[in-house]
Amino acid sequence: MAEIPRLNGVIKALEEGKTAFTTFSPADIDSAAALGAAPLDGVVFEMEHGPFDAPNLRDALQHMLGRRQILDGGTLAPAVTPMVRIPPNGGEMNQWIAKQVLDLGIYGIVFPTSAPWTRPGTQSGLAAILECPRPPTTTLPASEATPQPGPPDTGV
């Protein structure tokens, strides 16, 4: 089986023992279009200190990809890996925001505060990781791996 290429440029750089270069940016179309071809490994869209606007983030992600870059690169991996800093801290258990940004196509999430000392008796870094959905670890097709709800068995 052929090895699947790494899609996250930040992780790829770190695995190769290199420094990963990223920048923070607002989640808007103009910034995304400019950063899509920048000599960076990643960009972190800043959504902690402003309104959480999922449609703006979606539009920014679409403008990061250039058709020419996809054709020339021969891969669907973006030239600059998109990540996002979300408003809730790691221990706040706001799973819906992590799900939303991952569903939009983000490759990484920066939780503002996810150190064990943020709340006594908690492990907020672990909690933040557990909030992020992951694909099931199975070789079954997705339709078989996740039971689908059906009509109740009424015995009729």
N, C-alpha and C positions, 0 to 999 in steps of 0.2 A: 504494500500500500504506500502510495506517495505521501511524503510529509506535507502537512497543511502549513502554508506559510503563516507567520505571525502577522496578525492584522493590526495590533496595537504597536505603533512605532516607539512609544515610550518604554514598554516592556522589552521590545526587541533590543533597543539601545542598552538597557540595563543588563540583559542577558549576555550581551556581547562585551560587557565590561566597560562600556562607554558612558559618558555623561549624557543624560537626557535633558534637552533644552525645551522648556515650555514657557508660556506667557499667559497672563490673565487678560481677558477681553470681555467687553459687554456682549450679550447674546443678540447681536443685530446683524442685518444682512451686509452692510458695508464692511464691518470689521471682519466678518466671516469670509467674505470674498477676498479681502486683502490677505488674510492669514492662511487661506487655503493653499497658497503656493509659497508661503514663507519658508525660510531655511530653519524650521523648527521640528522637533519631534512631536510636540503636542501643544494644544491650546486648552486652557481651562476657562470655560464661560462662567463669568461671575454672576451668580443669581442669589447670593446670600444677602447682599446689602441693597437690593432693589426689589421690585415686584417679581414674584415667581410667575413668569409668562411662558407657558409651554408652547403656544403657537409661535412666539418669537424664536424660541430655541429650535423648533422644527425648521423654520425658515432659514435660520443661520446654518444649520446642518446641511440643508439642501444646497446652499450657496458655497459651501466649502469644497464640494466635489466639482471638478471640471471634467467635461467629457474627454478633452484632449489628454488630461492626466491619466484617466482610466484607460484610455486606448494605448497611450505610450508606455504606461507602467505595466500593463498586462495583468493587473490585479484590481480587485475592488477595494483593497485597503486604501484608506485616505492617505495622502502625502503627509498631512499633519493630523495627528490623532485628536479627536474631539473628546473633551472631558467637561465636567460641570461641577461647580461648587454650589451645593444646595443649601437652603436656609436652615434646616434643623440640625442640631448637634447629633453626634453619633448615638447618644443614649436616649434620645427623645422618642424613639420607636415610631417614626413617621414613615412607615414602609411604602405608603402610597406614592410619595414623592420619588423615592428610589426607583420604584416600578415605572413611574411615568417617564423619567428621563432615560431609563434603559430601553423602554419600548420605543422611544423616539429615535434611538440610534447612538446614544452616547457610549463611549468605550471605557469610561472610568468616572467614578464619583469621588469628589473631595468633600468629606464631612468636615465642617468648620472646627468642631472640637470633638475628638473621639479618644481622649486619653482616659485611663482608668480613674484618674483623680477628679473627674468632672462632677461625679456624684458619689458620695461615700457608699461603699458596698456594691458598686456596679462595675461592669466591664463594658464600657460604652463602645470601645473599639470593636470588640467581638459582636456586640449588639448591632452595630452598623453593618458589619459584614453579613450577619444573618438576615438583615432586612432586604438584601439584594437577591432577587430570584435567580436561580441557576437552572440550567437544563437538567433533566433527570439523568442519572448515571445508569443507562440501560442501553441495550442494543436493539430493543423493540422499536417499531415505528411509533411515532408520537401518539397516534390514535389508539394504539394498544397499551402504551406505557401509562397513560393517564385515563383512568376510568371516566367515561362520560355519563352524566346523569341521564336517566331515562324516565319513562313514565312509571309511576308506582305499580307494583304488582298487586292487583286487586283480587286476584284469584278467579276472576270472571272469564 
